[in-house]
Amino acid sequence: MSQITLTFVAHQPNRLIPYDFFKIGEHAFYEDDELNGRILNEVAERCYLPANRMMKQLIELTDGQFRFALVLSGVILEQARYHRPDLIDSFRELADTGCVEFISAPYYTSLGSIYQSEEFEQQVIEHCDLIEELFDQRPTTLWNTGMLYSNAIAAKAQAMGMTGIIADSNVLQGDDSHCNELFTAPLISKTKTLVRNRRLSNDLGANRVDPSWSEYPLSPYTFADWVRNEPGQVINLCLDYEILGERQADSTGVFEFWRSMIQALCFQDNTFLTPSEAVALLPSVGTLDCPSPVSKFPYGTLTPWNGNVMQQEAIKKIYDLEESVKASGDADMIHVWRKLQSADHFTYMDKENKFTPYASSFDAYIYYMNALADLQVRVKTTAKYQGKPIPSNLA
C-alpha cells in the first residue's frame, strides 16, 4: 500500500496576433483573443469539463478517499472568466468537495524566479489572491513555472509562507531511487520539497498511448499494482490536465482508464493525500542541495526557454522594461507587461516547439519583439504625459 499525491496543471497561453512592424505605435492589442477563446472553448469541451465531472464523481464514489490537487494558472483563469465562466463554476464545484487543493504558481507562468526574484514573489501573491477569491482557499504549496527549482527558489517559497514546493526528479541528478521521499533545501526548515515521480508520471502522460512502449496497452490495474508496490514515503504523480481528453483523446479510452485506475488504487487501500497534507504528515528525510535552477525538461535544462539568441534577446528586453513600466503607475500597462512575461512566448521561439501557433520560431520572435517595441512607445508616451523623465533605457 502506498501514499499518493496527484497534481494536475492546467494552462492556456495568450497567443499573439501577427503584430508586424507597421502596427507599432498604432494599437496596443497584442493578443489574438479570438484564437485564445476558440482554443479554450475546444479544450474545455474535450478536456476540462468532462475531466472535472469525472473527478467529482470519483470523489463521491470513494466517499472522499480520492483527493487531488490542481494548478490553474492566472492566465487560464482570466481566459475562463471572459470566455467560459461555466468553467470557473466547474472548478468551484471541485473546491466545494473539500477534496481538491489549489496550488500556487506565478500568475503569468513567468520566469521571474530566475530573472527577477521580487517580481516572481509579486506574481505568486497575485495568484494566491485570485485562488482565494475564486475558490476560498489560500494556497500553501508552490508549483513554479516548468517546475523550476533551486535552493534560492525554495528559500523564496519559505519566505512567502509556503509549507511545500513541488520539484521534478531531475533535481536528484539521476538518482530517481529517492523520488518518493520528502526533502528540505539547505538552511530551510519550514518548507518541504515533494519530488515528482517522473517515471510513473510519464507512463500516464505519454507512454500509455505509445504503441512502441513495451507495456502498451497499459492496463489501469497493472498501473495500480505498480503504484501499490512502489517504495518510499509518497508517490507524487504530476501531469498536465490536458492529457485527459485533449492530448489523449476520448477515443483512446483515457477517461475509462482513469476511472478504473483511481478506483483500483482506492480499493487496494492506498491513501490519496493532497500536497499540503503530505508535507504536514510526513517528515523530511534529509537535505536536497540544488544550487542551480533545474526544470522538468530533459536533463533539467532551461534551453527550451533561453537556448537561442532570439529567446535570450526577448527575455532581456522584457525584464529591462520592468523599472520604467512600474514607474508609470499604470495598472493596465503593468498587467500587459506581465502577460508578456509568460514563458510560452519564449518556447514558441524554439524551432522544436510542437505547440506553436505561428508559422515559424522567427515569426514568434518578430511578433513578440514588435509588441515589446510598441509597449516601449507607450511607456515613453506615458512618462512624457505625466511630466516624468523618460527612463534612460528608453530614451
MIKE-580725 format. One record per residue (C-alpha): residue in three letters; z, y, x. Coordinates in steps of 0.001 Angstrom, whole numbers, plus 500000, padded with zeros to 6 digits. Each point is the difference from the previous one (the first is absolute). Example, Ala and Ser with C-alpha at 12.3 -4.5 7.8 and 13.67 -1.06 7.14 Angstrom:
BEGIN
- ala|507800|495500|512300;
- ser|499340|503440|501370;
// end
This chain:
BEGIN
- met|500000|500000|500000;
- ser|499150|503477|501206;
- gln|500683|503639|499307;
- ile|496866|502022|499381;
- thr|498983|503637|499724;
- leu|496606|500767|498507;
- thr|498585|503490|500501;
- phe|496684|501281|498663;
- val|498285|503229|501102;
- ala|497718|501930|497624;
- his|497939|502935|501242;
- gln|496696|501666|499150;
- pro|498609|502670|502345;
- asn|498662|503408|499067;
- arg|496362|499652|501037;
- leu|498111|503169|500948;
- ile|496781|501358|498540;
- pro|497017|500383|502364;
- tyr|501413|503292|501255;
- asp|497181|501444|502087;
- phe|499968|503040|502268;
- phe|498637|502325|497317;
- lys|503020|499424|497752;
- ile|502389|501480|502571;
- gly|501476|503203|498608;
- glu|498363|499394|496622;
- his|502437|497680|498221;
- ala|503165|498099|500822;
- phe|499429|496889|497889;
- tyr|499803|497298|502642;
- glu|500759|496852|498030;
- asp|497611|497888|497979;
- asp|502193|499971|496918;
- glu|497437|498165|497889;
- leu|499712|497178|502534;
- asn|503771|499825|500533;
- gly|500605|499790|496259;
- arg|497297|497402|499441;
- ile|501314|497722|502735;
- leu|503587|500378|498803;
- asn|498919|499106|496451;
- glu|498155|496909|501213;
- val|502839|498768|502210;
- ala|502581|500742|497300;
- glu|498126|497766|497555;
- arg|499342|497169|502455;
- cys|503232|500129|501993;
- tyr|502874|502369|499321;
- leu|500421|499567|496243;
- pro|499550|496200|499843;
- ala|502115|499583|503154;
- asn|502788|502104|498490;
- arg|499876|497956|496812;
- met|500196|496767|501971;
- met|502920|501231|502095;
- lys|501924|501110|496920;
- gln|499374|496621|498353;
- leu|501234|498173|503107;
- ile|503174|502086|500057;
- glu|500601|499132|496354;
- leu|499122|496300|500384;
- thr|502441|499626|502897;
- asp|502749|502092|498363;
- gly|499843|502478|502861;
- gln|500080|497387|502763;
- phe|496634|501332|501148;
- arg|500319|503403|501662;
- phe|497604|501982|502142;
- ala|499217|503430|501468;
- leu|497176|502507|499615;
- val|498742|502675|502366;
- leu|497990|502493|497934;
- ser|498544|502812|502084;
- gly|500367|503546|498763;
- val|496212|500229|499984;
- ile|499492|497127|497552;
- leu|502771|501318|497773;
- glu|498319|503436|499911;
- gln|496682|498383|499091;
- ala|501672|497878|497319;
- arg|501740|503019|498464;
- tyr|496646|501740|499646;
- his|497627|497126|499204;
- arg|502166|497133|498708;
- pro|503428|501012|498682;
- asp|500229|496556|498390;
- leu|500219|498608|503523;
- ile|503137|502060|500638;
- asp|501432|498611|496756;
- ser|499193|496463|501142;
- phe|501839|500488|503306;
- arg|502882|501597|498095;
- glu|500312|496854|497889;
- leu|500472|498025|503199;
- ala|502659|502455|501162;
- asp|501832|499548|496711;
- thr|500424|496260|500660;
- gly|502476|500792|502788;
- cys|498253|497366|502140;
- val|497508|502216|501832;
- glu|500861|502210|502955;
- phe|497815|503004|500788;
- ile|499637|500572|503742;
- ser|499648|503360|501743;
- ala|496968|500962|502080;
- pro|498313|503129|501350;
- tyr|498716|501604|496780;
- tyr|496479|500515|501344;
- thr|499779|496779|502096;
- ser|499840|502235|503061;
- leu|500494|499334|503705;
- gly|502753|502594|500231;
- ser|502438|497501|501524;
- ile|497789|500038|503106;
- tyr|498744|503570|500074;
- gln|502624|502154|498272;
- ser|503454|498577|499359;
- glu|501253|502871|497831;
- glu|496924|499868|497786;
- phe|500468|496225|499685;
- glu|503553|500526|498770;
- gln|498906|502611|497461;
- gln|497369|497659|498597;
- val|502459|497113|499658;
- ile|502453|502262|498177;
- glu|497210|501238|497711;
- his|499101|496396|499220;
- cys|503626|499067|499292;
- asp|500255|502957|497619;
- leu|496889|498850|498123;
- ile|501230|496401|499723;
- glu|503337|501211|498681;
- glu|498264|502265|497482;
- leu|497683|497274|498701;
- phe|502094|496854|500270;
- asp|503611|501173|500217;
- gln|500529|498366|503407;
- arg|500778|501642|503328;
- pro|498361|497828|502688;
- thr|502133|498748|502886;
- thr|497376|497903|501812;
- leu|497085|501438|501971;
- trp|496425|498733|500296;
- asn|498054|502133|502454;
- thr|496234|500483|499928;
- gly|498337|496867|501376;
- met|503500|498611|500603;
- leu|500327|502310|503007;
- tyr|503267|499290|501789;
- ser|501793|500992|503186;
- asn|503524|500725|501167;
- ala|499464|503685|499216;
- ile|498683|499258|496504;
- ala|502976|497728|499299;
- ala|502314|502770|501199;
- lys|498267|502475|497677;
- ala|500417|497539|497119;
- gln|503738|499841|500693;
- ala|500211|503792|500207;
- met|498388|500167|496545;
- gly|502638|497664|498581;
- met|497828|496900|499741;
- thr|501844|496673|500163;
- gly|496840|498005|500738;
- ile|496556|500317|501541;
- ile|497191|497449|499862;
- ala|497923|499169|503085;
- asp|497189|497578|500761;
- ser|500682|496972|502193;
- asn|497842|501675|502682;
- val|503252|501691|501039;
- leu|501177|496597|501287;
- gln|497285|500058|502685;
- gly|498552|496624|499134;
- asp|503265|498148|499392;
- asp|499695|499516|496241;
- ser|502694|497305|500019;
- his|502551|502749|499228;
- cys|498048|501779|497253;
- asn|502406|498746|497313;
- glu|502988|501777|501512;
- leu|501453|503491|499559;
- phe|500336|502318|502986;
- thr|501130|503478|500909;
- ala|498309|502383|502412;
- pro|501860|501105|503158;
- leu|502919|502334|499211;
- ile|499380|499496|496256;
- ser|502816|498592|497891;
- lys|499369|501022|496383;
- thr|496317|499116|499553;
- lys|498834|496397|500236;
- thr|496446|498914|500751;
- leu|498326|497368|497835;
- val|497024|498334|501667;
- arg|496926|498958|498060;
- asn|499136|496301|500228;
- arg|496422|500632|501030;
- arg|498875|496371|499864;
- leu|501131|499249|496451;
- ser|498970|503450|498748;
- asn|496503|499517|501403;
- asp|499783|496544|498429;
- leu|500427|501689|496618;
- gly|497993|503123|500759;
- ala|496936|498636|501782;
- asn|500053|496287|500765;
- arg|500469|498843|496416;
- val|496409|500887|499138;
- asp|498440|499063|503353;
- pro|497995|496752|499644;
- ser|500049|499504|503790;
- trp|503822|499900|500067;
- ser|501422|496524|500651;
- glu|502345|500256|496991;
- tyr|497351|501243|497559;
- pro|500366|499764|497052;
- leu|503702|500798|500259;
- ser|502251|498563|497321;
- pro|502770|502332|498743;
- tyr|502413|497068|500304;
- thr|499021|499380|503612;
- phe|500665|503641|500808;
- ala|503356|499854|498180;
- asp|500939|497007|502162;
- trp|499056|501908|503156;
- val|502267|502879|498992;
- arg|502870|497701|498997;
- asn|499953|498328|503427;
- glu|499624|503212|502011;
- pro|503015|500614|502317;
- gly|501844|503301|500353;
- gln|501980|502479|497945;
- val|497268|501325|497717;
- ile|496229|499606|499678;
- asn|498369|503408|499529;
- leu|496639|499704|498245;
- cys|498101|503308|500035;
- leu|496562|500478|498474;
- asp|497660|502559|498486;
- tyr|500376|499957|496219;
- glu|496214|500131|499765;
- ile|499709|496320|500956;
- leu|500996|499267|496392;
- gly|496730|500258|498125;
- glu|498167|502413|502319;
- arg|499541|498554|503493;
- gln|500552|496565|498494;
- ala|498214|500087|496656;
- asp|501433|498433|496876;
- ser|497255|497361|500321;
- thr|501684|498678|503178;
- gly|503004|498965|497917;
- val|502214|502551|501730;
- phe|502194|500746|496978;
- glu|500478|496337|499145;
- phe|500840|499304|503650;
- trp|502690|502675|500110;
- arg|501535|499017|496652;
- ser|500320|496386|501122;
- met|501178|500862|503508;
- ile|502745|502404|498899;
- gln|501283|497592|497363;
- ala|499953|497125|502513;
- leu|502044|502058|502475;
- cys|502538|500845|497302;
- phe|500136|496390|498775;
- gln|500825|498873|503564;
- asp|503037|502324|499934;
- asn|498652|502397|502612;
- thr|501484|503492|499692;
- phe|497903|503109|499553;
- leu|501537|503196|501352;
- thr|498741|503546|500085;
- pro|499903|501533|503503;
- ser|503090|502146|499356;
- glu|501881|496944|498761;
- ala|498994|498090|503135;
- val|501266|502681|502381;
- ala|503240|500309|498021;
- leu|500600|496234|499988;
- leu|498815|498856|503424;
- pro|501214|501001|503473;
- ser|497820|501055|502897;
- val|499544|497202|502543;
- gly|499396|502380|502897;
- thr|498134|502955|501435;
- leu|496256|500453|499620;
- asp|498705|502261|502766;
- cys|496654|501601|499141;
- pro|499534|503121|502159;
- ser|496361|500679|498987;
- pro|498537|500128|496481;
- val|498701|496673|498703;
- ser|497876|499544|496865;
- lys|498977|497125|497728;
- phe|496532|499939|501562;
- pro|499045|497183|502411;
- tyr|502090|500238|503166;
- gly|501924|502877|498443;
- thr|497485|502610|501124;
- leu|499351|503431|498513;
- thr|496263|499944|500785;
- pro|498769|499713|496372;
- trp|501393|503559|499637;
- asn|499519|501585|503420;
- gly|497753|497694|502000;
- asn|496969|502273|500314;
- val|499294|503621|500891;
- met|499198|501026|496422;
- gln|503347|498727|498748;
- gln|501914|501605|502855;
- glu|498363|503381|499418;
- ala|500634|499840|496244;
- ile|503663|499072|500453;
- lys|500544|502778|502517;
- lys|498403|502583|497725;
- ile|501968|499100|496880;
- tyr|503351|500135|501773;
- asp|499059|503181|501904;
- leu|499777|501687|496595;
- glu|503608|499235|499098;
- glu|501683|503215|501135;
- ser|497424|502334|498482;
- val|499744|498073|496700;
- lys|503762|499917|499511;
- ala|500316|503664|501008;
- ser|497740|500898|497075;
- gly|502682|498925|497549;
- asp|497192|498897|497661;
- ala|501193|496791|498336;
- asp|496518|498970|498878;
- met|498569|500486|503470;
- ile|502830|497998|501576;
- his|499377|497222|497479;
- val|496290|499921|500853;
- trp|500796|499940|503732;
- arg|502380|497100|499494;
- lys|497467|498022|497982;
- leu|497571|500401|502887;
- gln|502554|498298|502246;
- ser|499517|496642|498239;
- ala|499229|497315|502550;
- asp|497083|498786|497858;
- his|497913|502974|501134;
- phe|500284|498846|503609;
- thr|499332|496315|499302;
- tyr|496751|501007|498298;
- met|498937|501442|503380;
- asp|500226|496486|501465;
- lys|496598|498311|499791;
- glu|501744|496644|499385;
- asn|501614|501198|496767;
- lys|498800|497878|497067;
- phe|501437|502139|497207;
- thr|498346|503315|500828;
- pro|498374|501938|497136;
- tyr|497675|501736|502473;
- ala|496637|499015|501446;
- ser|501379|500059|503537;
- ser|503087|500763|502069;
- phe|498227|503155|501194;
- asp|499608|501204|496404;
- ala|503728|499444|499467;
- tyr|500681|502119|503084;
- ile|497611|502812|499024;
- tyr|501287|500321|496423;
- tyr|503588|499997|501216;
- met|499470|502554|502759;
- asn|498084|502301|497659;
- ala|502850|499818|497491;
- leu|502434|500894|502771;
- ala|497777|502897|501050;
- asp|500117|501327|496438;
- leu|503783|499595|499947;
- gln|500144|502050|503200;
- val|498015|502766|498289;
- arg|502426|499949|497084;
- val|503017|500201|502319;
- lys|498516|503020|501831;
- thr|499111|501717|496720;
- thr|503489|499420|498620;
- ala|501636|501356|503159;
- lys|497796|503111|499848;
- tyr|500755|500525|496300;
- gln|503739|499667|500641;
- gly|499816|502470|502873;
- lys|501081|497362|502493;
- pro|498526|499588|503482;
- ile|497276|497375|500180;
- pro|501394|497008|501919;
- ser|498660|499888|503565;
- asn|498526|496516|499518;
- leu|497898|501330|497100;
- ala|498945|503354|501406;
// end
